[in-house]
Amino acid sequence: MESRLRGDGDHSAVQNASLRNSLFTIHNSLLIILLVAFHSPLVTALWGAENVVRYEASHESMGTVFTVAVYGRDRAFLSEVVEEVFDEVDRLDRQMSNYKPESELSGINRTAASHPVVVEPGLFHLLEISVGRSEETDGAFDITVGPLMKAWGFFRGRGRLPTRDEIKQVLKRVGYQHLKLDAERRTIRFDEEGVEIDLGGIAKGYAVDRAVQILRSNGITSGLVSSGMSSIYALGSPPGQHGWKISVRDPYDARRAGDVFHLQNYSVSISGSYEKFFNISGKNYCHIMDPHTGQPVENMLSTAVLAPTGTDTDGRSAGFFVMGVERCRKYLAAHPNLAVVFYMPGGAPPDYKRVLLRSDSYSLPADSIVEIER
């Protein structure tokens, strides 16, 4: 069955799925969430149009693997543009990584509690978007969760169980309200010592958007940009095809598809409990934190969010993961042109429940395709 997400018809659906394979046991896995319709070899010719070539390349950055596949008529030119994309992704990584002591973000984290820090325009804009997203989601998405990630052992370490008192102390340094942005002076300061910004939940989607801007500015109208397990943007369609075919992995089995999307000029981002987790005494603890409780989120397997840009989808996928179905339903009543698929436990593994929601106000751009193939 195929469903087009449009402005009419039912806006939610629930489906139970029974899977044949057992629950995964891989820890801190780097399983591929989005099994994209890339084709081998890395550079292939043809596809229904004379003199059209396909170029594909991958590059490690931002702690993941970015992959770009593009179509055009000049292989050497496509290669040069893709290298320009990877240069920009690396620039953003050098600027926004909280793992690199020399990055601009690390400098902010070190000094913004003592005085206002002037921020580069692009980074400041992303900080404004992030704070706005936090306000919209009532803090379900929050770029100040860095101290929580460290307390639970997800930052350069192995998982651990912090004490209740430790979580209580850490929560004093968590909350987007601690970030004070001055748009006129383009500065940021923290009102509490020990506050840290972690852009891992939104920077990859922003980088995907920058990559797409570079492709478009060079006249490329057919391409796919993937930031590993995080976000994908489908630019145009492959020659002779109805959108890019993108498979979102089954939450219990990386070899199976939970959903297959056909996208054109649209983005999808995924957050999954299987991305990074640890197990203690038979219980899994995932890396997606509830900023209000200081605890890893439970009773959610993954979320897939669809929207016009990677910055729109990235961040919201983790925020919706924290919010759950009912809070998200209220959010979508007030925010247009979003769709989300929830994958939740549905009895004993490998059974799960699937819930599809979309905004009450939903209207696709004329040049976009968003279809779900079941």
Secondary structure, 3 states (H helix, E strand, C coil): CEEECCCCCCCEEEEEECCCCCCCCCCCCCCCCEEECCCCCCEEECCCCCCCEEEEEEEEECCEEEEEEEEECCHHHHHHHHHHHHHHHHHHHHHHCCCCCCCHHHHHHHHCCCCCEECCHHHHHHHHHHHHHHHHCCCCCCCCCHHHHHHCCCCCCCCCCCCHHHHHHHHCCCCHHHEEEECCCCEEEECCCCCCCCCCCCHHHHHHHHHHHHHHHCCCCCEEEEECCCEEEEECCCCCCCCEEEEEECCCCCCCEEEEEEEECEEEEEEECCCCEEEECCEEEECCEECCCCEECCCCCEEEEEECCHHHHCCHHHHHHHHHHHHHHHHHHHCCCCEEEEEEECCCCCCEEEEEEECCCCCCCCCCEEEEEC
